[in-house]
Amino acid sequence: MRLKCLQPKVDRAQAMKMFTGGLREVRLGRLRICTGLYVPYHLFQIEVQNGGDRSIHYLAIDAVTGELDPYSFDEPPRDDEFMELESVQVAPSALSEAETMARLEERIRRGIYLNGFFKVSDLKITGMLLTQFYLACWVGFYVKKDRASIEVIDSVRGQFEGAKVRDLVMTWFQEEAARR
């Protein structure tokens, strides 16, 4: 499958060092596999009107569950910040453009209310899809005794991901294994 991906900052060699560094292998076991997985995202231009205040935001939300941390951009990524590649290791899009926008709008609304419910006045949130792209994650599979575990690195942020991403990856790999 041909993919439009946000340029990664962490390549496979750097991911391998991160997966095997520190006490990670002592805690999780021996690293058996390091592979990539591509997660679909929808990038929206969001306009928030709250009373007399108006702001524009560029946010990308995953199209698999809509539950992963959104990506925030100061401006939309330029064409040279993307690359094209071929891969079959792609998490399937489960959410439509409308569904991802609804989830993003709910997150924004929740954040605004948390910053002060009484500061909200005639709140309007609108969005427009700018592009769809994939985000590369590095997945490390570990084995210690009879127990397998995974770690996931966000290739753009260069940091280890939490339980939501690990669960998404495990679900995808289990579904792929069941298909074969």
C-alpha positions as CSV (number, residue, x, y, z in Angstrom):
1,M,0.0,0.0,0.0
2,R,1.3,3.5,-0.9
3,L,1.4,5.8,2.1
4,K,1.9,9.5,2.6
5,C,3.8,9.7,5.9
6,L,5.0,12.5,8.1
7,Q,8.8,12.5,8.0
8,P,10.2,10.5,11.0
9,K,12.8,11.9,13.2
10,V,13.8,8.4,14.6
11,D,15.0,5.8,12.1
12,R,15.1,2.1,12.7
13,A,18.8,2.1,14.0
14,Q,17.9,4.8,16.5
15,A,14.8,2.9,17.6
16,M,16.9,-0.2,18.1
17,K,19.2,1.7,20.4
18,M,16.2,3.1,22.3
19,F,14.6,-0.4,22.6
20,T,17.8,-1.9,24.0
21,G,19.1,1.0,26.1
22,G,19.0,1.4,29.8
23,L,17.3,-1.3,31.8
24,R,14.6,-2.0,29.2
25,E,15.8,-5.5,28.3
26,V,16.4,-6.4,32.0
27,R,12.8,-5.4,32.7
28,L,11.1,-6.7,29.5
29,G,13.4,-9.4,28.3
30,R,15.4,-9.8,25.1
31,L,14.3,-7.7,22.1
32,R,13.2,-10.2,19.4
33,I,11.8,-7.9,16.6
34,C,11.8,-4.2,15.7
35,T,9.3,-3.3,13.0
36,G,7.3,-0.4,11.8
37,L,3.6,0.2,11.9
38,Y,1.8,3.1,10.2
39,V,-1.2,4.7,11.9
40,P,-3.7,6.8,9.8
41,Y,-4.3,10.4,10.9
42,H,-6.7,13.2,9.7
43,L,-5.3,16.7,9.9
44,F,-7.9,19.4,10.5
45,Q,-7.9,23.2,10.5
46,I,-10.0,24.0,13.6
47,E,-11.6,27.4,14.3
48,V,-12.7,28.0,17.9
49,Q,-15.0,31.0,18.6
50,N,-15.6,31.7,22.3
51,G,-17.5,34.9,22.8
52,G,-15.3,37.6,21.1
53,D,-12.2,35.4,20.9
54,R,-11.4,33.5,17.7
55,S,-8.5,31.1,17.3
56,I,-7.2,28.8,14.5
57,H,-5.5,25.5,15.4
58,Y,-4.1,22.7,13.2
59,L,-4.7,19.3,14.9
60,A,-4.4,15.7,13.6
61,I,-6.3,12.9,15.2
62,D,-5.9,9.2,14.6
63,A,-8.5,7.6,12.4
64,V,-8.3,4.2,14.1
65,T,-9.9,4.9,17.5
66,G,-9.8,8.7,17.8
67,E,-8.4,8.1,21.3
68,L,-4.7,8.7,20.8
69,D,-3.1,12.0,21.7
70,P,-3.7,14.4,18.9
71,Y,-0.8,16.1,17.1
72,S,-0.8,19.9,17.2
73,F,0.9,22.0,14.5
74,D,1.6,25.8,14.5
75,E,0.8,25.7,10.7
76,P,-0.1,22.8,8.4
77,P,2.9,20.6,7.5
78,R,4.5,21.5,4.1
79,D,4.8,19.0,1.3
80,D,8.5,18.5,2.0
81,E,7.6,17.4,5.6
82,F,6.0,14.3,4.1
83,M,7.4,11.3,2.4
84,E,5.8,8.5,0.4
85,L,6.6,4.8,1.0
86,E,5.2,1.3,0.5
87,S,4.1,-0.8,3.4
88,V,1.6,-3.5,4.3
89,Q,1.9,-2.9,8.0
90,V,-0.9,-0.3,8.3
91,A,-3.5,0.0,11.0
92,P,-6.9,0.2,9.3
93,S,-8.9,3.4,9.4
94,A,-12.0,2.7,11.4
95,L,-13.3,6.2,11.6
96,S,-14.7,8.5,8.9
97,E,-13.7,12.1,8.5
98,A,-17.0,13.1,10.3
99,E,-16.3,10.7,13.1
100,T,-12.8,11.9,13.7
101,M,-13.9,15.6,13.5
102,A,-16.7,14.8,16.1
103,R,-14.1,13.2,18.5
104,L,-11.7,16.1,18.0
105,E,-14.4,18.6,18.6
106,E,-15.4,16.8,21.9
107,R,-11.8,16.9,23.1
108,I,-11.5,20.6,22.3
109,R,-14.8,21.4,24.0
110,R,-13.7,19.4,27.1
111,G,-10.4,21.2,27.3
112,I,-12.1,24.6,27.1
113,Y,-14.6,23.7,29.8
114,L,-11.8,22.4,32.0
115,N,-10.0,25.8,31.7
116,G,-13.1,27.5,33.1
117,F,-16.7,26.7,32.5
118,F,-17.8,30.3,33.3
119,K,-15.4,31.7,30.7
120,V,-17.4,30.0,27.9
121,S,-19.7,32.2,25.9
122,D,-21.4,31.2,22.7
123,L,-18.8,28.5,21.9
124,K,-18.5,27.4,18.3
125,I,-16.0,24.9,17.0
126,T,-15.7,24.2,13.3
127,G,-13.2,22.2,11.3
128,M,-12.1,21.4,7.8
129,L,-10.1,18.4,6.8
130,L,-6.8,19.5,5.2
131,T,-5.1,16.1,4.5
132,Q,-4.8,12.5,5.6
133,F,-1.5,11.0,6.4
134,Y,0.2,8.2,8.3
135,L,2.4,8.3,11.3
136,A,5.2,5.8,11.6
137,C,5.6,4.0,14.9
138,W,8.5,1.6,15.8
139,V,7.3,-1.5,17.6
140,G,9.7,-3.6,19.7
141,F,8.7,-7.1,20.7
142,Y,10.3,-8.5,23.8
143,V,10.3,-12.0,25.3
144,K,11.2,-12.8,28.9
145,K,10.7,-16.4,30.0
146,D,7.2,-17.3,28.7
147,R,6.0,-13.7,28.6
148,A,5.9,-11.5,25.6
149,S,5.5,-7.7,25.7
150,I,5.9,-4.7,23.4
151,E,7.1,-1.2,23.5
152,V,6.2,1.5,20.9
153,I,8.2,4.6,19.9
154,D,6.5,7.5,18.1
155,S,8.9,8.1,15.2
156,V,8.1,11.8,15.0
157,R,8.2,12.8,18.6
158,G,11.0,10.3,19.4
159,Q,9.4,9.1,22.6
160,F,8.0,5.9,24.0
161,E,4.2,5.7,23.8
162,G,1.8,4.7,26.5
163,A,-0.8,2.0,27.0
164,K,-3.4,3.4,24.5
165,V,-0.9,3.0,21.6
166,R,0.4,-0.3,22.9
167,D,-3.2,-1.6,23.0
168,L,-3.9,-0.4,19.5
169,V,-0.7,-2.1,18.2
170,M,-1.5,-5.4,20.0
171,T,-5.1,-5.4,18.7
172,W,-3.8,-4.8,15.1
173,F,-1.2,-7.6,15.4
174,Q,-3.7,-10.0,16.9
175,E,-6.2,-9.3,14.1
176,E,-3.5,-9.7,11.4
177,A,-2.4,-13.0,13.0
178,A,-6.0,-14.2,13.0
179,R,-6.4,-13.4,9.3
180,R,-3.4,-15.5,8.3
